[in-house]
Amino acid sequence: MKSKTEQIFSMIFQELKEEINKNKEKIFLKEYTIPSINYNPQSEDIDNMYFTSGIEMELDRMVSFFEYKIYYASYKDKYFFSNSQELAQEKMLKEIESESKIDGYEMDKTEELKQKLFTKLEQELTNFKQELKQKTADEIIKSAYELTVKEEIINEIKEKNLDKIEEMKERKIYIPRMIHPWKSKSFEEFIKTQKHRIENVA
């Protein structure tokens, strides 16, 4: 007998299949809730749940069946499916924003940066999968490990506490001029270590 999570997977698969056949040209969006152990640790039904990483592995396998013509984005236990990657991600970001606006509280910088990171990683993973579709079977096999690592990195990051995440900004590297005291002193120290210096020749 299938667990509740497996029943949800089956339902999603059938509904997406019908949606694809029904709306081959029309853009659609479907929303589902898949309870996970990560966000429901005290649930009485925890034995029927998957970890978030397990859910996403099943969903990745599912979208591969549709030849990656369907995309999904997620926030906590909510999953948004669409044949438009932009629409799925837009819906996810709106979900995050709506949850963050409680009693006038706006999404803080940390949460914003965290979501930027997730979105960027998921975009890169999707692009990589699309590139694989254009490769030969041998090339795909050679890229299998890279794909697995990329997926594991995203899953690990999603399950980690990133409260201390900071935005990285491009910094220009300052190289002192040769006449700079610090650089001149370093150069002099270096010269002293060279055995071929003229003053060392007897």
Order of alpha helices (4+ residues) and beta strands (2+ residues): alpha-beta-alpha-beta-beta-alpha-alpha-alpha-alpha
